[in-house]
Amino acid sequence: MKFNRFSKSFYVAIFVELLHCLASYSMMAYLVIYLSKDLNLGDAKANFLMGTMFFMGYFLPIFIGAIADRKGFKETMTVSLVLASLGYFYASTANSFYTIFIALMMLSLGGAVMKPVIAGTVKLETNEKNRTLGFSIYYIVINIGSFFAPFLANLIRIKSGNPKNIFIFCTFIEALAFLLSLLLYKNPEMQNKSEFSFIKFFKDLFDAVKDFKLLLFIIIYSGVWALYSQIWSNIPLYIVSLDEKMKERIEYFQMVDPIMIIFFQYFIGKFMSRFKPLPSIISGLLISMVAVSMVGILGTTFGAVSIAFSLALWAIGEMMFSPRAVEYVSLIAPKDKLALYIGFGFLPLAIGLGIGPYLGTLLKHFLEGIGKPYLLFPAMGFFGLIVAIAFLFYDKKFGEKH
């Protein structure tokens, strides 16, 4: 890998993203238990707070992206990192539903800017020859953060004896990211900033919503993340139902995806750069579809541990579709609305991660009602096949130029 092929701002943005991911995933590693047990909010309120934070975190980039396009990436990034730092600190002092709700919404707002700004920087600081590699590096960094963060959170919580210290740790990490962005990051030369106005903002927003190509992509791609959500919902529940002892080691299964991406994303990204984004997305989705379909067969035939193979296979598919989806949205975006479009590109995560667990749960209840619960994962795989077919038609209609 030739490290001098990218600009200084590219590497600063990537490192800021690494720090942000370390903070985010350190918080997430224990958050639901902290909310439910340590703050005594109960499971229902804890899930409500988690779901709201997830949705807002992936919905707000639409608005943040529009502001970033007008005010500049650096300006937007530094202000939002201050907000994220304050949000983590406030979370460390929150002791009620309402105070922790405010803190988590501050984090959603502060963290939302990272998605369109970092992805926008990768787009503007790369060219046709190294863009796929640039987005692959961006994706590797996210997974490095998601891999190491649970270890850090556990270490801090156990050694200090106080889970609130996780929020303090995250405060310092985000503050460091702020200093780096303030001192070292420069706005990409190709970014065309202009004065921000609410009239222009809503006009740009309406123009993006009217873009049928973008809107249809969002709808179809939401199905991909609905399928992905099973990794965090029904698959862990199934693993524990197979072997109760796995409850103590369930985090190990969640490490399979990021460790695969850390070691193989560069090579898969380099190989997939030979192909256009949409065929890459479809190919990756088909592999992931097979991976989810195999969960039940592997579990009942070889035991719970064997499901790690299914998760590893999913990761291969994910490495093919996820970075290319962000790249595709950046390619169809008008130059003056790059961050706005990338913000819209994260909307499928908000929709898919929101509806996916409910979709799986409803399907599970239906299959149990007819006496065929073992069909849950093949049925989810079939759902993935439908999404892949939809993308094939989309590619036939819109995929010629990108």
PyMOL commands that set and color helices and strands:
alter all, ss='L'
color gray80, all
select helices_A, chain A and resi 3-5+8-38+42-59+61-71+73-93+97-112+114-124+131-160+165-184+198-210+212-231+234-242+244-254+256-272+277-293+295-302+304-332+335-345+347-369+373-398
alter helices_A, ss='H'
color red, helices_A
deselect
rebuild
show_as cartoon
